[in-house]
Amino acid sequence: MPTRRKVLAPEQTDDQHLKGLKSYQFERLKRRFNHDAIYHINEVCALGHVLFHQIKLAPAVVKPAQLDGCIYRNDFIKDVRYASYGINSIIKSIEASELNLAQEKWAVKLPCINEKIWEIIHAADILQTKQSTEPENLQVRKAAKLAKLSIPMIKLIKIFLTKISKQGINQKRFPTYTKMSLEQNNYLAHLVAIFGEDFKSLQLLYPKIEATGFGAATSRETVQIANDIESHVITTLSPVLMYYLPLIKDTNGFESHTYHKTWFDSWSYVFNLATFNFKYLAKQVEPTP
């Protein structure tokens, strides 16, 4: 089985109580300032100096309007616009909740999760077809059954990610800071990629079972993949329930604290059942011909 990458913070930092002084916030602001603002601010200063020098050297008969098409002026205006955008981006980053910051790249990565889900579903369909044409092939039968049982599990992961994203509870205006640690923030930021690796492991597993059979080693590998997925869910669900669910007020309707608590309880029950069924089958080792 390939080595599973564990995405963690570069170092443990016990600064949950420091709010805006958290190292997580500082590092993010540093990257944003260096990438989004400082370069263009420097360009504005340099181009501004050149532009004023050109204006100073221009003949007295040249009217100000004639300088509108000057390349230095156009570049100056462009970098002023970029610098303003960068500064606004930094301000929004300071004002955003930690959950928003952790999820800022999710919109780009979530479609990859959808693609992997459909690839696994497609692989399961192919295996089901092979099983019907080769009913005596134990390897195909095992791969087909496991692939079929993995579908509820991975679909529930997608539902979970949607629930905690800006399409779900993160539509609400959460406070800027919580008591989440540096490691928890980084884990949330990399969560979509972590589940993407889990799904990739499932994709690689089924052709392997089909080709080489399902012995004790493959059984352990399959159970480990399910355990990894389960662990990643628990690691994510814990801070969500601890730091964000209590912030939702208990009003009437679908946006109440009680509704969301019931939703997470129900989801956890169904997910645990799907994972149990998958692991139960994975632990049943069938002899290969």
C-alpha positions as CSV (number, residue, x, y, z in Angstrom):
1,M,0.0,0.0,0.0
2,P,1.4,3.5,-0.8
3,T,2.4,5.7,2.0
4,R,-0.4,7.9,3.1
5,R,0.6,11.5,3.6
6,K,-0.5,13.0,6.8
7,V,-1.1,16.8,6.5
8,L,-0.2,18.6,9.7
9,A,1.0,22.0,10.7
10,P,4.7,22.5,10.4
11,E,5.0,22.8,14.2
12,Q,2.7,22.6,17.2
13,T,1.8,26.1,18.5
14,D,-0.3,26.4,21.6
15,D,-1.7,29.9,20.7
16,Q,-5.5,29.2,20.6
17,H,-6.2,32.0,23.1
18,L,-4.2,34.7,21.2
19,K,-7.0,35.5,18.6
20,G,-5.4,37.9,16.0
21,L,-2.0,37.1,17.3
22,K,-2.1,33.5,16.3
23,S,0.8,32.3,14.3
24,Y,-1.7,30.9,11.8
25,Q,-3.0,34.4,11.2
26,F,0.4,36.0,11.0
27,E,1.7,33.5,8.4
28,R,-1.4,33.9,6.3
29,L,-1.2,37.7,6.5
30,K,2.5,37.6,5.7
31,R,1.8,35.5,2.5
32,R,-1.0,37.8,1.4
33,F,1.0,41.0,2.0
34,N,4.0,39.7,0.2
35,H,2.0,38.2,-2.7
36,D,-0.9,40.6,-3.1
37,A,0.3,44.0,-2.0
38,I,4.0,44.7,-1.5
39,Y,5.1,44.0,-5.1
40,H,2.5,46.3,-6.6
41,I,3.1,49.0,-3.9
42,N,6.8,49.0,-4.9
43,E,5.7,49.2,-8.6
44,V,3.4,52.1,-7.9
45,C,6.3,54.0,-6.2
46,A,8.8,53.2,-9.0
47,L,6.4,54.0,-11.8
48,G,5.1,57.1,-10.0
49,H,8.6,58.4,-9.8
50,V,9.2,57.7,-13.5
51,L,5.9,59.3,-14.5
52,F,6.5,62.5,-12.5
53,H,9.9,62.7,-14.1
54,Q,8.4,62.4,-17.6
55,I,5.9,65.1,-16.8
56,K,8.7,67.3,-15.5
57,L,10.6,66.8,-18.7
58,A,7.6,67.3,-21.0
59,P,7.6,70.6,-23.0
60,A,5.4,73.4,-21.7
61,V,3.2,73.2,-24.8
62,V,2.2,69.6,-24.0
63,K,-1.3,69.7,-22.4
64,P,-2.1,67.4,-19.4
65,A,-4.6,65.5,-21.5
66,Q,-1.9,64.5,-24.0
67,L,-0.2,62.5,-21.3
68,D,-3.3,60.2,-20.9
69,G,-1.9,57.7,-23.4
70,C,1.5,57.7,-21.9
71,I,2.7,54.1,-21.2
72,Y,4.1,55.0,-17.8
73,R,0.7,56.5,-16.8
74,N,-1.2,53.4,-17.9
75,D,1.2,51.1,-16.1
76,F,1.0,53.3,-13.0
77,I,-2.8,53.2,-13.0
78,K,-2.8,49.4,-13.5
79,D,-0.5,48.8,-10.5
80,V,-2.5,51.2,-8.4
81,R,-5.5,49.1,-9.1
82,Y,-3.6,45.9,-8.3
83,A,-2.2,47.4,-5.1
84,S,-5.7,48.5,-4.0
85,Y,-7.1,45.0,-4.7
86,G,-4.3,43.5,-2.7
87,I,-4.9,45.8,0.3
88,N,-8.6,45.1,0.2
89,S,-7.9,41.4,0.1
90,I,-5.7,41.7,3.2
91,I,-8.5,43.7,5.0
92,K,-11.1,41.0,4.1
93,S,-8.7,38.3,5.3
94,I,-8.3,40.1,8.7
95,E,-12.1,40.4,9.0
96,A,-12.9,36.8,7.8
97,S,-13.7,34.0,10.2
98,E,-11.1,31.2,10.6
99,L,-13.4,28.8,8.9
100,N,-13.6,31.1,5.9
101,L,-9.8,31.3,5.7
102,A,-9.4,27.6,6.0
103,Q,-11.9,27.0,3.2
104,E,-10.7,29.7,0.8
105,K,-9.3,27.2,-1.7
106,W,-12.1,24.6,-1.3
107,A,-14.1,26.0,-4.2
108,V,-11.3,25.1,-6.6
109,K,-10.6,21.6,-5.1
110,L,-14.2,20.3,-4.4
111,P,-14.8,19.6,-8.1
112,C,-11.9,17.1,-8.0
113,I,-13.8,15.3,-5.2
114,N,-16.8,15.1,-7.5
115,E,-14.7,13.7,-10.3
116,K,-13.2,11.0,-8.1
117,I,-16.6,10.0,-6.8
118,W,-17.9,9.5,-10.3
119,E,-14.8,7.6,-11.3
120,I,-15.4,5.2,-8.4
121,I,-19.0,4.9,-9.3
122,H,-18.1,4.2,-12.9
123,A,-15.5,1.5,-11.8
124,A,-18.2,-0.1,-9.6
125,D,-20.6,-0.2,-12.5
126,I,-17.9,-1.9,-14.7
127,L,-17.2,-4.5,-11.9
128,Q,-20.9,-5.2,-11.5
129,T,-21.2,-5.9,-15.2
130,K,-18.1,-8.2,-15.0
131,Q,-19.6,-10.0,-12.0
132,S,-22.8,-10.8,-13.9
133,T,-20.8,-12.2,-16.9
134,E,-18.2,-14.0,-14.6
135,P,-20.2,-15.1,-11.6
136,E,-17.6,-17.7,-10.6
137,N,-14.7,-15.2,-10.5
138,L,-14.2,-14.6,-6.8
139,Q,-11.8,-11.7,-7.3
140,V,-14.2,-9.8,-9.5
141,R,-17.0,-10.6,-7.1
142,K,-15.1,-9.2,-4.1
143,A,-14.0,-6.1,-5.9
144,A,-17.5,-5.5,-7.1
145,K,-19.0,-5.8,-3.6
146,L,-16.4,-3.6,-2.0
147,A,-16.8,-0.9,-4.7
148,K,-20.5,-1.0,-4.3
149,L,-20.3,-0.6,-0.5
150,S,-17.8,2.3,-0.8
151,I,-20.2,4.5,-2.7
152,P,-22.4,5.4,0.3
153,M,-19.3,6.2,2.3
154,I,-17.7,8.5,-0.3
155,K,-21.1,10.2,-1.1
156,L,-21.6,10.9,2.6
157,I,-18.1,12.5,2.7
158,K,-19.2,14.8,-0.1
159,I,-22.4,15.7,1.8
160,F,-20.3,16.4,4.9
161,L,-17.9,18.7,3.1
162,T,-20.8,20.6,1.6
163,K,-22.5,20.9,5.0
164,I,-19.5,22.6,6.6
165,S,-18.6,24.7,3.5
166,K,-20.0,28.1,2.4
167,Q,-23.0,26.2,0.9
168,G,-23.8,24.9,4.4
169,I,-23.2,26.2,8.0
170,N,-20.4,28.6,6.8
171,Q,-23.0,30.8,5.1
172,K,-23.4,32.2,8.6
173,R,-21.4,35.1,9.9
174,F,-19.1,33.4,12.4
175,P,-16.8,35.4,14.7
176,T,-13.4,36.2,13.3
177,Y,-11.6,34.0,15.9
178,T,-12.2,30.8,17.8
179,K,-10.1,28.6,20.0
180,M,-9.0,26.3,17.2
181,S,-5.4,25.4,17.2
182,L,-2.9,25.9,14.4
183,E,-3.0,22.2,13.6
184,Q,-6.8,22.2,13.4
185,N,-6.8,25.2,11.1
186,N,-4.2,23.7,8.8
187,Y,-6.1,20.4,8.8
188,L,-9.3,22.0,7.7
189,A,-7.4,23.9,5.0
190,H,-6.0,20.6,3.5
191,L,-9.2,18.5,4.2
192,V,-10.4,18.3,0.6
193,A,-6.9,17.1,-0.5
194,I,-6.8,14.6,2.3
195,F,-10.1,13.0,1.3
196,G,-9.0,13.2,-2.3
197,E,-6.1,10.9,-1.4
198,D,-8.4,8.6,0.4
199,F,-10.6,8.3,-2.7
200,K,-7.5,7.7,-4.9
201,S,-6.5,4.8,-2.6
202,L,-10.0,3.3,-3.2
203,Q,-9.6,3.8,-6.9
204,L,-6.3,1.9,-6.9
205,L,-7.6,-0.8,-4.7
206,Y,-10.3,-2.4,-6.9
207,P,-8.2,-3.1,-10.0
208,K,-5.6,-4.6,-7.6
209,I,-8.2,-7.0,-6.0
210,E,-9.5,-7.9,-9.5
211,A,-6.0,-8.7,-10.7
212,T,-4.3,-10.4,-7.7
213,G,-7.2,-11.5,-5.4
214,F,-8.2,-10.7,-1.9
215,G,-5.9,-12.2,0.7
216,A,-5.1,-11.2,4.3
217,A,-2.7,-8.3,3.2
218,T,-5.3,-6.8,0.9
219,S,-7.9,-7.1,3.6
220,R,-5.7,-5.2,6.0
221,E,-5.0,-2.5,3.4
222,T,-8.7,-2.1,2.6
223,V,-9.6,-1.8,6.3
224,Q,-6.8,0.7,6.8
225,I,-8.2,2.9,4.0
226,A,-11.6,2.9,5.7
227,N,-10.0,3.6,9.1
228,D,-8.1,6.6,7.6
229,I,-11.3,8.0,6.2
230,E,-13.0,7.5,9.5
231,S,-10.1,9.2,11.3
232,H,-10.2,12.2,9.0
233,V,-13.9,12.6,9.6
234,I,-13.5,12.5,13.4
235,T,-10.5,14.9,13.3
236,T,-12.7,17.4,11.3
237,L,-16.0,16.9,13.0
238,S,-14.6,17.5,16.5
239,P,-13.6,21.1,16.1
240,V,-16.7,21.9,14.0
241,L,-19.0,20.6,16.8
242,M,-16.8,22.2,19.5
243,Y,-16.2,25.6,18.1
244,Y,-18.8,26.4,15.5
245,L,-22.0,24.5,16.3
246,P,-22.4,26.3,19.7
247,L,-22.2,29.7,17.8
248,I,-25.5,28.9,15.9
249,K,-28.4,30.3,17.8
250,D,-31.4,28.1,18.7
251,T,-34.1,29.8,16.7
252,N,-37.1,28.2,14.9
253,G,-36.7,26.5,11.5
254,F,-33.9,24.9,9.5
255,E,-31.2,27.4,10.7
256,S,-31.5,26.6,14.4
257,H,-28.8,25.1,16.6
258,T,-31.1,22.1,17.3
259,Y,-31.6,21.4,13.6
260,H,-27.9,21.4,12.8
261,K,-27.0,19.3,15.9
262,T,-29.6,16.7,14.8
263,W,-28.3,16.8,11.3
264,F,-24.7,16.1,12.4
265,D,-26.0,13.3,14.8
266,S,-28.0,11.7,11.9
267,W,-25.1,12.0,9.4
268,S,-22.7,10.5,11.9
269,Y,-25.0,7.5,12.5
270,V,-25.4,6.8,8.7
271,F,-21.7,7.4,8.0
272,N,-20.7,5.0,10.8
273,L,-23.1,2.4,9.5
274,A,-21.7,2.7,5.9
275,T,-18.1,2.5,7.2
276,F,-19.0,-0.5,9.4
277,N,-20.6,-2.4,6.4
278,F,-17.5,-1.7,4.2
279,K,-15.0,-2.8,6.9
280,Y,-17.1,-5.9,7.7
281,L,-16.9,-7.1,4.1
282,A,-13.2,-6.1,3.9
283,K,-12.4,-8.4,6.9
284,Q,-14.0,-11.4,5.2
285,V,-11.0,-13.0,3.4
286,E,-12.0,-15.3,0.6
287,P,-9.5,-17.8,-0.8
288,T,-8.2,-17.0,-4.3
289,P,-8.2,-19.8,-6.9
